Amino acid sequence: MADTTEAAPGISFDLGEEAESVREMVRDFAESEIRPIAAQIDESHEFPAANVKKMAELGLLGMFVPEEHGGAGMTYLSYVVAIEELSRACASHGVIASVNNSLVCYPLMAYASPEQKKKWLEPLAKGEKLGAYCLTEPNAGSNAANQQTTAVLDGDHWVLNGSKIFITNAGPADVLITYAATDRSLGARGISAFIVDADTPGVRKGRKEGKLGIRASDTREIYYEDARVPKDCLLGELNKGYTIALATLGGGRIGIAAQALGIAQASVEAAVKYANEREQFDRKIGEFDAIRHMLADSTVELETARLLVYQAAWLRDQGRPNTKEASLAKWHASEAATRCANWAIQVHGGYGYMSEYHVERYWRDARICEIYEGTTEVQKMVVAGQVLKEHPLEA
Ligand SMILES: Cc1cc2nc3c(=O)[nH]c(=O)nc-3n(C[C@H](O)[C@H](O)[C@H](O)COP(=O)(O)OP(=O)(O)OC[C@H]3O[C@@H](n4cnc5c(N)ncnc54)[C@H](O)[C@@H]3O)c2cc1C
């Protein structure tokens, strides 16, 4: 066998000091401030504004943004650990933070001018302002390139007209990263990104949507009715918005995968705890093979999801390609979360169906991870596309 002692360090499964201390800090915060209200805000659909302020104080809203731009200057790995821990207690908190970090701060970090960074990124990364990502339209979902919202230059302003649907953080958002067609004849190559102040006259927010899960996150439609946005609010180059949208989603998917991981973790913990407590036929139900198999099946789903999520984040931190890995992580972790939550309900029997035991909320919350930031079917398209790029079909 070859002597590998001199070889490069190879694989390490240690998260490192920074991510471990983030886990400890966020877990403490989540246990004391989030878990106690999670069921209540799920029922009331109330946006957890006070906790969002606390997340800002802890630096959780601009985690990987450099400190010079108001962020915490941490790794993507630390960021996903934070989203995992928030979501372990309440998936709504997870997505509120994930959208601000990955879908709002990231494109500003990567594409904004120095002046735009000062004006927009800094307060968003500090959590003084909250952002939303406005891509989806009633007729532009999986095919997001089919943008009907238009932006037309008129003197010193872009005039926006159209509407966006299913926008997370819409109600409380101060800043709307908005995608619009600047040249519809060019299709995907005629879309641009804009930084829109939510108070702009002509920007109107719809009513809060009722949802199956993540009910404490605020989801609404947004309408643009002759909304005049200053010319210097174009983000990145003209007609390069679709590239920005996709690059942004590439990172966002790892955040959603981390959200799913947190839900899966919570589900497995609840199932194991209950299996250890509940007795039927004069035995702990954890002694029955049928229950043990569900715990084992849940564990393999959880641990494989964790490996994929951390791998994708690690690759991103190394500046290495991670498109395929981000989609694999999002696809698998989201389905794993649904399966783990489903088994957790089954392990709990009738009690699992009752809101008091929380596992029904985990299942409802898990389900969205298979849909937003690209459905599972879209992730499979991305994975297949990447694999075929690596190994092209022979003519
Ligand atoms: C709670 C919530 C929050 C959201 N937050 C945001 C947000 O903050 N910002 C934002 O911009 N968007 C947001 N979205 C939108 C979300 O990303 C879209 O709903 C999602 O991308 C799917 O689009 P769609 O709903 O139009 O479904 P469709 O695209 O109509 O898909 C319907 C079905 O067809 C399948 N399908 C479509 N095309 C194909 C294909 N080519 N091959 C195989 N199957 C296909 C889909 O997988 C799905 O099963 C949110 C959605 C929800 C529900």
The ligand as an SDF file (V2000), in Angstrom:
LIG
                    3D

 53 58  0  0  0  0  0  0  0  0999 V2000
  -43.6390   29.7250    1.2280 C   0  0  0  0  0  0  0  0  0  0  0  0
  -42.9190   30.1380   -0.0130 C   0  0  0  0  0  0  0  0  0  0  0  0
  -41.9250   31.0970    0.0460 C   0  0  0  0  0  0  0  0  0  0  0  0
  -41.2790   31.5160   -1.1110 C   0  0  0  0  0  0  0  0  0  0  0  0
  -40.3370   32.5210   -1.0530 N   0  0  0  0  0  0  0  0  0  0  0  0
  -39.8750   33.0690   -2.2100 C   0  0  0  0  0  0  0  0  0  0  0  0
  -39.0660   34.2480   -2.1850 C   0  0  0  0  0  0  0  0  0  0  0  0
  -38.7130   34.7780   -1.1240 O   0  0  0  0  0  0  0  0  0  0  0  0
  -38.6850   34.7940   -3.3740 N   0  0  0  0  0  0  0  0  0  0  0  0
  -39.0360   34.2410   -4.5780 C   0  0  0  0  0  0  0  0  0  0  0  0
  -38.6580   34.8040   -5.6010 O   0  0  0  0  0  0  0  0  0  0  0  0
  -39.7800   33.1060   -4.6270 N   0  0  0  0  0  0  0  0  0  0  0  0
  -40.2210   32.5230   -3.4720 C   0  0  0  0  0  0  0  0  0  0  0  0
  -41.0140   31.3840   -3.5280 N   0  0  0  0  0  0  0  0  0  0  0  0
  -41.3480   30.7980   -4.8190 C   0  0  0  0  0  0  0  0  0  0  0  0
  -40.7650   29.4180   -5.0520 C   0  0  0  0  0  0  0  0  0  0  0  0
  -39.3890   29.4860   -5.2800 O   0  0  0  0  0  0  0  0  0  0  0  0
  -41.5640   28.7770   -6.2000 C   0  0  0  0  0  0  0  0  0  0  0  0
  -42.8440   28.4820   -5.6970 O   0  0  0  0  0  0  0  0  0  0  0  0
  -40.9020   27.5310   -6.7610 C   0  0  0  0  0  0  0  0  0  0  0  0
  -39.7060   27.8540   -7.4040 O   0  0  0  0  0  0  0  0  0  0  0  0
  -41.8100   26.7710   -7.7210 C   0  0  0  0  0  0  0  0  0  0  0  0
  -42.4250   27.6190   -8.6370 O   0  0  0  0  0  0  0  0  0  0  0  0
  -44.0150   27.5210   -8.8540 P   0  0  0  0  0  0  0  0  0  0  0  0
  -44.6330   27.6030   -7.5150 O   0  0  0  0  0  0  0  0  0  0  0  0
  -44.4250   28.4860   -9.8810 O   0  0  0  0  0  0  0  0  0  0  0  0
  -44.2520   26.0440   -9.3850 O   0  0  0  0  0  0  0  0  0  0  0  0
  -44.1800   25.5770  -10.9210 P   0  0  0  0  0  0  0  0  0  0  0  0
  -42.9200   26.0310  -11.5370 O   0  0  0  0  0  0  0  0  0  0  0  0
  -45.4440   25.9030  -11.5850 O   0  0  0  0  0  0  0  0  0  0  0  0
  -44.0940   23.9970  -10.7240 O   0  0  0  0  0  0  0  0  0  0  0  0
  -45.2350   23.1580  -10.5390 C   0  0  0  0  0  0  0  0  0  0  0  0
  -44.7400   21.7020  -10.5740 C   0  0  0  0  0  0  0  0  0  0  0  0
  -44.1750   21.4260  -11.8670 O   0  0  0  0  0  0  0  0  0  0  0  0
  -42.8330   20.9640  -11.7030 C   0  0  0  0  0  0  0  0  0  0  0  0
  -42.0270   21.4320  -12.8270 N   0  0  0  0  0  0  0  0  0  0  0  0
  -41.9560   22.6770  -13.3470 C   0  0  0  0  0  0  0  0  0  0  0  0
  -41.0960   22.7090  -14.3730 N   0  0  0  0  0  0  0  0  0  0  0  0
  -40.6300   21.4420  -14.5250 C   0  0  0  0  0  0  0  0  0  0  0  0
  -39.7010   20.8130  -15.4150 C   0  0  0  0  0  0  0  0  0  0  0  0
  -39.0700   21.4970  -16.3800 N   0  0  0  0  0  0  0  0  0  0  0  0
  -39.4510   19.4970  -15.2540 N   0  0  0  0  0  0  0  0  0  0  0  0
  -40.0750   18.7890  -14.2880 C   0  0  0  0  0  0  0  0  0  0  0  0
  -40.9490   19.3100  -13.4160 N   0  0  0  0  0  0  0  0  0  0  0  0
  -41.2270   20.6200  -13.5380 C   0  0  0  0  0  0  0  0  0  0  0  0
  -42.3780   21.5470  -10.3870 C   0  0  0  0  0  0  0  0  0  0  0  0
  -41.2770   20.8270   -9.8300 O   0  0  0  0  0  0  0  0  0  0  0  0
  -43.6440   21.4310   -9.5660 C   0  0  0  0  0  0  0  0  0  0  0  0
  -43.7570   20.1110   -9.0720 O   0  0  0  0  0  0  0  0  0  0  0  0
  -41.6210   30.9160   -2.3570 C   0  0  0  0  0  0  0  0  0  0  0  0
  -42.6030   29.9160   -2.4060 C   0  0  0  0  0  0  0  0  0  0  0  0
  -43.2650   29.5430   -1.2700 C   0  0  0  0  0  0  0  0  0  0  0  0
  -44.3360   28.4740   -1.3790 C   0  0  0  0  0  0  0  0  0  0  0  0
  1  2  1  0
  2  3  1  0
  2 52  2  0
  3  4  2  0
  4  5  1  0
  4 50  1  0
  5  6  2  0
  6  7  1  0
  6 13  1  0
  7  8  2  0
  7  9  1  0
  9 10  1  0
 10 11  2  0
 10 12  1  0
 12 13  2  0
 13 14  1  0
 14 15  1  0
 14 50  1  0
 15 16  1  0
 16 17  1  0
 16 18  1  0
 18 19  1  0
 18 20  1  0
 20 21  1  0
 20 22  1  0
 22 23  1  0
 23 24  1  0
 24 25  2  0
 24 26  1  0
 24 27  1  0
 27 28  1  0
 28 29  2  0
 28 30  1  0
 28 31  1  0
 31 32  1  0
 32 33  1  0
 33 34  1  0
 33 48  1  0
 34 35  1  0
 35 36  1  0
 35 46  1  0
 36 37  1  0
 36 45  1  0
 37 38  2  0
 38 39  1  0
 39 40  1  0
 39 45  2  0
 40 41  1  0
 40 42  2  0
 42 43  1  0
 43 44  2  0
 44 45  1  0
 46 47  1  0
 46 48  1  0
 48 49  1  0
 50 51  2  0
 51 52  1  0
 52 53  1  0
M  END
$$$$
